[in-house]
Amino acid sequence: MRTEKQTEKEGFGIHIEGLRKRYGKGDTAVDALKDVNMSVAPGEVVGLIGPSGSGKSTLLKCLGAIIEPTAGWMTLGDETIFDGGWKSTDLRALRRDRIGFVFQAPYLIPFLDVTDNVALLPMLAGQPNAQARQRAGELLTALDVGHRARAQPSELSGGEQQRVAIARALANQPPVILADEPTAPLDSERALAVMRILNDMARQYNTAIIVVTHDEKIIPTFRRIYHIRDGRTYEEAGEGRAL
């Protein structure tokens, strides 16, 4: 259990210590995560890089409260969400309200217009419809797709769809956004545009963003990078090339 260290780590969007994940028991047990340590500050975009089988997907699922770690400690914002076990009794609400997700594919709901795709999560969280749609409109405008607010997803370009997906991830103002290969299908210009947006949004909304990627085009944009190998994380300084 954490007490003293918890106060030392205030100010992080996400902080992880000693996170482990074991599948199975006995001789057949497999340690997918062995010792993961990571901190991302509000307003920061950090890269997470690792080869296939390194534990990257397992870590992302633990961070997203999709699977339960075996051991360790994790905070989101000022809240300890895992300390040897989940501290929340409602993981669905935790994912909805505290964690934003951006995927390689936008996964927009085809029968909802752009505004309602973004407003849906706040509505599900109990916000009045008008307030949720107003928030959606503000985000879409900030992401330069406000003029597409009434369009259907099928009417958008690939870059516009990804911007709407980013707006959706920000809709509930989560302290953390997990972006899983968000630039993989994009050419260099659009990939760098997405990274510029993520950095701008991180600063504007004080959000900690972790970008899981294999995309060589965007790796030079990170100021900090976590490599994961054999279930362990290693931090290095990135180039932090201006966008």
N, C-alpha and C positions, 0 to 999 in steps of 0.2 A: 504494500500500500504506500502511496506517496503523500507526504505532508510538506516537509520543508522544501523539497525540490519543486513542488507545484508553484510556490510563490516565486521561485527563481525563474520560472519559464513563462511568466506572464508577458503578454505582448506578442506572442506568436499566433499566427492564424491557425497553424497546425504544428503540433510537436509530438514526436514519437520517441520512445526509449525502449530498447530491448524487445522489440516486437518479434514474436516467434509464431510460426504456424506449422503444426505437425499433422499429417494425415495418417490415419491408421494407428495400430498399436503393436507393441512387441517387435519381433524380428522384421515384420513387414512395414514398420513405420517409416515414413518419408518426411524429412524436414524441409518444407518448401521455403520457409523463412527461418533463419537461424539467429540473426541479431541485426535488426533494422533500427537505425537511429536517423531521425530526420527532423529538421525544423524549417518552416517557411513563414516568413513574417507577413503581416498584412501589407498589401500593396506590392508584393514580390511575385515574380514568375520564375519558377525553378524547373529545370529539366530533369527527367528521370529516364535513364538509358540503361538498357541491358539486353543481352542476347536472349533468344528463345530458350525457355527452360530455366532462366535465372531466378525466377520468383516474382517477376514484374507484375504479371496478371494477378497472382495471389495477393501481392501487396496492394494493388489497386482495389481489389475486392474487400480487403480488410479496411482500407482507408474509407471506402464507400459504405461501410457497415453492411456489406452483403454477405460476408462470411465472418465467423468469429475467430479471432486469433487464439492461439493456445496460451500465450503469456505476453506480458509487456504492459505498456502504459501509453495512452493516446489522449490528447486534448484537441478540441476544436474551439477556437476563440478562447474564452475564459472558462470553458466547461470541460471537465474530465469526462470523456465518454467511455473510456475503457481502462480498467485497472485490475487486471487478472480476470475480468469479466465485464460484460456490458453494464454501464451505469444507467442507461435509459431502458425503460420498460416498453417503449414504443419505437422500435427501430425504423418503422415506416415513416413516422413523423420526423425522426432524426434525419433521415435521408431527404425528405421533402423540404424541411425547413433550414437545415444546417449545411447541406452539401449540394453543390451544383455540379452537373455532369455535362460534358461536351464530348461527343463521340466522333469517330471517323466519318460516319454517316449522320446526317442531321436528325433523322427519325422524327420528322414533323408529322403531325396528325393530318392526313390528307383531306379530311372533310371539315376541318376548321380553318378559318382564315388566319393570316399572320398574327393579328392582334390576339385572337383567342388562343393560338398556340402558346403565346408568351404568357397570357393572363391566366391560363388554366391552373398552374400550380398555386399561385396566390389565392385563387378562388377555392381550390380544394383545402387550402389552409384556413379558410374562413373569412378572407377579405371580401367586402362587398364587391359585387361585379363591377360597378362603375369605378371604384378605387383601383381594382386590379387592372382594368383596361387602361386607366390613366397611367399607371406605372408602366404598363407594357408600351404605351405610346411614347413615354419619355425615353425608355431604353432603345426602342427602335429608332427614334430620332437621333439619339447619341451615337448609334451604330450606322447612321446614314442609310437606313432602310425605312424611315418613317413614311416615305411616299408609297411604300408597298404594304401599308398596314391592312388594307382590305383585300389584298391579293390572296389567292389560294397557293399552297406550296408548289403545286405543279406549274405555276406561272413564274416561278422565281428561277434565277440562274443558280448554279452551284455555290458561287460566292455569297449570294444573297441568302440562300438557305442556311449556310454556315453562320452568317451574322445573326439570323433569327434564332438559331440554336444557342448562340452565345447569349443573346438577350434572354432567352428562356432560362438559361443556367443562372442568370443574375436576378431573376424575377423576385425571389424571396430574400434577396440580399444575404446570401449565405457567407459565412466567414471563409469557406474553402470551396474552390472549384477544381474538379479533377477532369482534365482534358486528355482523352485517350486517342492518340494519333490524329489530332484534329486537322492536320495539313497533308496527310498521306495522299489523298486523291487530287491535290491541287498542284498547279504549276508553280514555278519559283515566285513569280510576282504575287499570285494570290496567297501562297503560303506565307510570305513575308507580311502581306497585308493582314492576315489573320493574327500573326504574332504581334503586329503593331497594335491591333485592336485589343488583344488580351492584355498587353502591357498597359495600354491606356485605361482599360476597364479596371485592372487591378489597382492602379493608382487612384482612379476616380472614386471607386467604391470600397477601397481599403480591403481588398479581397486577396487572400493567399491562393495562388494558382500553381498547380503541379501539372506539367505537360509531359505525358509519356510519349516517347517518340523514337523512331528509327530514322527520321527524315534528316539527312545530312544538310539540307538547305537551311534549316532553322537552328541547328545546334550552335552556330556562332552567335546567335542572338541572346543566349542565356548568360547571365552574370555568374550564376552558380549551377552546378550540375551534380546530381547524385547518380553514380553508377551502382547497379546492383548485379552482383556475381555470386553464384552459389549461395543465395539466400542472405547475403550480407551487403550492406550499403557502404559506399566510399564516396566522400565528397571531394570535389575539385572546383577550382575557380574556372569560370568560363570566360570567353572573350568579351561578352557583353557588348557586342557590336551595335552601334546606334541604328535604330530602325527609321 
